Amino acid sequence: MLSGKIPNSLGNLPQLRQLILDHNELSGEMPASLGICITLEKVDLSYNKLIGNIPPDLTGLQNLQFYFNLSSNLLQGSILELSKMVMVQATDVSLNHFLGEILGALSNCTNLQYLNLSWSAFEGSIPTSFTSLKNLQDIDLSRNNLSGTIPKAFKDMKMLQCINLSSNRLIGEVPEGGVFTTLDESTVMGNLGLCGTWIKLQPCSYSKYKQLSVSKKLIVTLLIGITIFIMSFLLLVVFYRRRHTSPTAVDLALNLGPTRISYEELVDATHGFSHTNLLGIGSFGSVYRGILNSGRNIDVKVLNLQAENARQSFSRECNVLKRVRHWNVIKIISVCSKIDFKALIFPFMSNGSFERWLYPREQEACKLNLNDRLRLATEIAHGMTYLHHHCFVQVIHSDLKPSNVLLRG
């Protein structure tokens, strides 16, 4: 494990493409010379003890393409310098001591797909400029001091799949539609001023609540909590009874993503699960490529229900995948479940598997040099580290091999 300060001599490496120093005991401030390394594509300094502000010299990192991770440090100040990284796809500065308003700090980062600003001390309103980030898929603003209302334009962001606004001081109505149709109450809980149609939120028509005295508000809050407890118990009873009655053949669509995909759509997308659409077969089942009516390419993992504990495995995998949040772990789109059919739907990875690039056929032009192999090995290690040590529950892959590693386009 490395300790001490990150040396300023990094500036003597102008061709440096990756700086991966996460999970160490590094301290002190980030070196200003980092901005000289203009060829950097990835920076991961997470889980250290770095202090101070983000250096203004980071303006030199305009070509940073993949991810910039400073999470779990002791950094403070503003994140204004991040606006210069216009090419970055993933930014994580969570679990620090950043202060002040977010404002338009990231409005220029139009390639951004993943953004995590959670567990800091940001205040003020949620910038409406976030809604101009058309490629944004996942945003976490939880555990801050943000106030004001939730921008309604979030529901119009077609690529947005996950949003976490919990434990802030937000008020007003939770928007309906878009990403908000697939989320549960946990993503907005801890904001006592929010209202909406979700079961754990007060109805927006109940405006008199805001006019009650502090003591009466406390009583109402307790009553709401008791009501939620009773309703949760009733839901558990209903769930228990349903499990012990004969299931129907009605499709079960779990809210794992913004897309609800029926069995009929999967049949159509895969041409009846034809052999020409088959990508591979394993002990778990088969994987098919499909194209939805919208034109979106997907991978469909159809489980072999004859395998031992297949149904329990399906349930466990759903519960894990819907909560996994990491750049190097594929994100599930949706599921389709019937009595005699269970499938997981993932985005199609146009570059295929790692195996295809390691061992290409003679007619294929898939080649990897040593640097490419090292880079991909590092990416795999980051994903596995997250699953083993930092996921909400420890996940053991148990079948890691090149054919199970998919490459983004």
Secondary structure as the mmCIF struct_conf table of DSSP 4:
data_model
#
loop_
_struct_conf.conf_type_id
_struct_conf.id
_struct_conf.beg_label_comp_id
_struct_conf.beg_label_asym_id
_struct_conf.beg_label_seq_id
_struct_conf.end_label_comp_id
_struct_conf.end_label_asym_id
_struct_conf.end_label_seq_id
STRN STRN1 SER A 3 LYS A 5
HELX_LH_PP_P HELX_LH_PP_P1 ILE A 6 PRO A 7
HELX_RH_3T_P HELX_RH_3T_P1 ASN A 8 ASN A 12
TURN_TY1_P TURN_TY1_P1 PRO A 14 GLN A 15
STRN STRN2 GLN A 18 ILE A 20
BEND BEND1 HIS A 23 ASN A 24
STRN STRN3 GLU A 25 GLU A 29
HELX_LH_PP_P HELX_LH_PP_P2 MET A 30 PRO A 31
HELX_RH_3T_P HELX_RH_3T_P2 ALA A 32 ILE A 36
TURN_TY1_P TURN_TY1_P2 ILE A 38 THR A 39
STRN STRN4 LYS A 42 ASP A 44
BEND BEND2 TYR A 47 ASN A 48
STRN STRN5 LYS A 49 GLY A 52
HELX_LH_PP_P HELX_LH_PP_P3 ASN A 53 PRO A 55
HELX_RH_3T_P HELX_RH_3T_P3 PRO A 56 GLY A 60
TURN_TY1_P TURN_TY1_P3 GLN A 62 ASN A 63
BEND BEND3 PHE A 66 PHE A 66
STRN STRN6 TYR A 67 ASN A 69
BEND BEND4 SER A 72 ASN A 73
STRN STRN7 LEU A 74 GLY A 77
HELX_RH_3T_P HELX_RH_3T_P4 LEU A 80 LYS A 84
TURN_TY1_P TURN_TY1_P4 VAL A 86 MET A 87
BEND BEND5 GLN A 89 GLN A 89
STRN STRN8 ALA A 90 ASP A 92
BEND BEND6 LEU A 95 ASN A 96
STRN STRN9 HIS A 97 GLU A 101
TURN_TY1_P TURN_TY1_P5 LEU A 103 ASN A 108
TURN_TY1_P TURN_TY1_P6 THR A 110 ASN A 111
STRN STRN10 TYR A 114 ASN A 116
BEND BEND7 TRP A 119 SER A 120
STRN STRN11 ALA A 121 SER A 125
HELX_LH_PP_P HELX_LH_PP_P4 ILE A 126 PRO A 127
HELX_RH_3T_P HELX_RH_3T_P5 THR A 128 SER A 132
TURN_TY1_P TURN_TY1_P7 LYS A 134 ASN A 135
STRN STRN12 ASP A 138 ASP A 140
BEND BEND8 ARG A 143 ASN A 144
STRN STRN13 ASN A 145 GLY A 148
HELX_LH_PP_P HELX_LH_PP_P5 THR A 149 PRO A 151
HELX_RH_3T_P HELX_RH_3T_P6 LYS A 152 ASP A 156
TURN_TY1_P TURN_TY1_P8 LYS A 158 MET A 159
STRN STRN14 CYS A 162 ASN A 164
BEND BEND9 SER A 167 ASN A 168
STRN STRN15 ARG A 169 GLU A 173
HELX_LH_PP_P HELX_LH_PP_P6 VAL A 174 PRO A 175
BEND BEND10 GLY A 177 GLY A 177
HELX_RH_3T_P HELX_RH_3T_P7 GLY A 178 THR A 181
BEND BEND11 THR A 182 THR A 182
HELX_RH_3T_P HELX_RH_3T_P8 GLU A 185 THR A 187
TURN_TY1_P TURN_TY1_P9 VAL A 188 GLY A 190
TURN_TY1_P TURN_TY1_P10 LEU A 192 LEU A 192
STRN STRN16 GLY A 193 CYS A 195
BEND BEND12 THR A 197 TRP A 198
TURN_TY1_P TURN_TY1_P11 ILE A 199 LYS A 200
BEND BEND13 LEU A 201 LEU A 201
STRN STRN17 GLN A 202 GLN A 202
TURN_TY1_P TURN_TY1_P12 CYS A 204 SER A 205
HELX_RH_3T_P HELX_RH_3T_P9 SER A 207 GLN A 211
BEND BEND14 LEU A 212 LEU A 212
HELX_RH_AL_P HELX_RH_AL_P1 VAL A 214 ARG A 243
TURN_TY1_P TURN_TY1_P13 HIS A 244 HIS A 244
BEND BEND15 THR A 245 THR A 245
BEND BEND16 ALA A 249 ALA A 249
STRN STRN18 LEU A 252 LEU A 252
BEND BEND17 LEU A 256 PRO A 258
HELX_RH_AL_P HELX_RH_AL_P2 TYR A 263 ALA A 269
TURN_TY1_P TURN_TY1_P14 THR A 270 PHE A 273
HELX_RH_3T_P HELX_RH_3T_P10 HIS A 275 ASN A 277
STRN STRN19 LEU A 278 GLY A 282
TURN_TY1_P TURN_TY1_P15 SER A 283 PHE A 284
STRN STRN20 GLY A 285 ILE A 291
TURN_TY1_P TURN_TY1_P16 ASN A 293 SER A 294
BEND BEND18 GLY A 295 GLY A 295
STRN STRN21 ASN A 297 LEU A 303
TURN_TY1_P TURN_TY1_P17 LEU A 305 GLN A 306
BEND BEND19 ALA A 307 ALA A 307
TURN_TY1_P TURN_TY1_P18 GLU A 308 ASN A 309
HELX_RH_AL_P HELX_RH_AL_P3 ALA A 310 LEU A 321
TURN_TY1_P TURN_TY1_P19 LYS A 322 ARG A 323
TURN_TY1_P TURN_TY1_P20 TRP A 327 ASN A 328
BEND BEND20 VAL A 329 VAL A 329
HELX_LH_PP_P HELX_LH_PP_P7 ILE A 330 ILE A 332
STRN STRN22 SER A 334 LYS A 338
TURN_TY1_P TURN_TY1_P21 ILE A 339 ASP A 340
STRN STRN23 PHE A 341 PRO A 347
TURN_TY1_P TURN_TY1_P22 SER A 350 ASN A 351
STRN STRN24 SER A 353 SER A 353
HELX_RH_AL_P HELX_RH_AL_P4 PHE A 354 LEU A 358
BEND BEND21 TYR A 359 TYR A 359
TURN_TY1_P TURN_TY1_P23 GLU A 362 GLN A 363
HELX_RH_AL_P HELX_RH_AL_P5 LEU A 370 THR A 385
HELX_RH_PI_P HELX_RH_PI_P1 TYR A 386 HIS A 390
BEND BEND22 CYS A 391 VAL A 393
BEND BEND23 SER A 398 SER A 398
HELX_RH_3T_P HELX_RH_3T_P11 PRO A 402 ASN A 404
STRN STRN25 LEU A 406 LEU A 406
#
